[in-house]
Amino acid sequence: EAQVTQNPRYLITVTGKKLTVTCSQNMNHEYMSWYRQDPGLGLRQIYYSMNVEVTDKGDVPEGYKVSRKEKRNFPLILESPSPNQTSLFFCASSLISGSLIDTQYFGPGTRLTVL
Amino acid sequence: GENVEQHPSTLSVQEGDSAVIKCTYSDSASNYFPWYKQELGKGPQLIIDIRSNVGEKKDQRIAVTLNKTAKHFSLHITETQPEDSAVYFCAANSWGNDMRFGAGTRLTVKP
């Protein structure tokens, strides 16, 4: 089954404790992206990647890191989480057609609480 | 960068009526405009999209219109059903593939 998976689905942590949220897709998509979703603000893009070893900042990259060492995986790293990073995070992937992204497929989400 | 505004934030319609959600964008270079439906506890799912070389696209009860001059695009759902109840997001690309989303519209279809 074609899908985007994220782990963990739920995480409660404390300020300053480094964490990684994994994202994996099995559709051989070039494009992968991370979003955070907050009430009244919709989805805001954190980082995206057009292919292996190519990453770019989105709208709200501060406090996050990503890496794209393999085509299928795009982990999101919070080196020193803070309470304002409490949010619902979504990973997404897409084919690229003529340098433009196509339909994005979203993962099920990771709800993060930073105390 | 791109700024996408979406209205209304909530919309309630009677089953069988039509629903219209509107979005405006600021970057004249944007050329890809998808619409997503998000059900409770799930990730957004694409329902329809349109590129800037097309003015209208239809898929059964769902249609999207794009006015590039005015920089706005709209989602139209006809013959609404209770299962259409969800949060809908519009989006537009900025600087190529940096996606910007609207704040969302919570649609409720009353039986």
Boltz contact constraints between the chains, C-beta under 6 A:
constraints:
  - contact:
      token1: [A, 40]
      token2: [B, 103]
      max_distance: 6.0
  - contact:
      token1: [A, 42]
      token2: [B, 89]
      max_distance: 6.0
  - contact:
      token1: [A, 42]
      token2: [B, 101]
      max_distance: 6.0
  - contact:
      token1: [A, 42]
      token2: [B, 102]
      max_distance: 6.0
  - contact:
      token1: [A, 42]
      token2: [B, 103]
      max_distance: 6.0
  - contact:
      token1: [A, 42]
      token2: [B, 104]
      max_distance: 6.0
  - contact:
      token1: [A, 43]
      token2: [B, 101]
      max_distance: 6.0
  - contact:
      token1: [A, 45]
      token2: [B, 99]
      max_distance: 6.0
  - contact:
      token1: [A, 58]
      token2: [B, 98]
      max_distance: 6.0
  - contact:
      token1: [A, 90]
      token2: [B, 43]
      max_distance: 6.0
  - contact:
      token1: [A, 101]
      token2: [B, 97]
      max_distance: 6.0
  - contact:
      token1: [A, 103]
      token2: [B, 46]
      max_distance: 6.0
  - contact:
      token1: [A, 106]
      token2: [B, 43]
      max_distance: 6.0
  - contact:
      token1: [A, 106]
      token2: [B, 44]
      max_distance: 6.0
  - contact:
      token1: [A, 107]
      token2: [B, 43]
      max_distance: 6.0
  - contact:
      token1: [A, 108]
      token2: [B, 43]
      max_distance: 6.0
  - contact:
      token1: [A, 109]
      token2: [B, 43]
      max_distance: 6.0
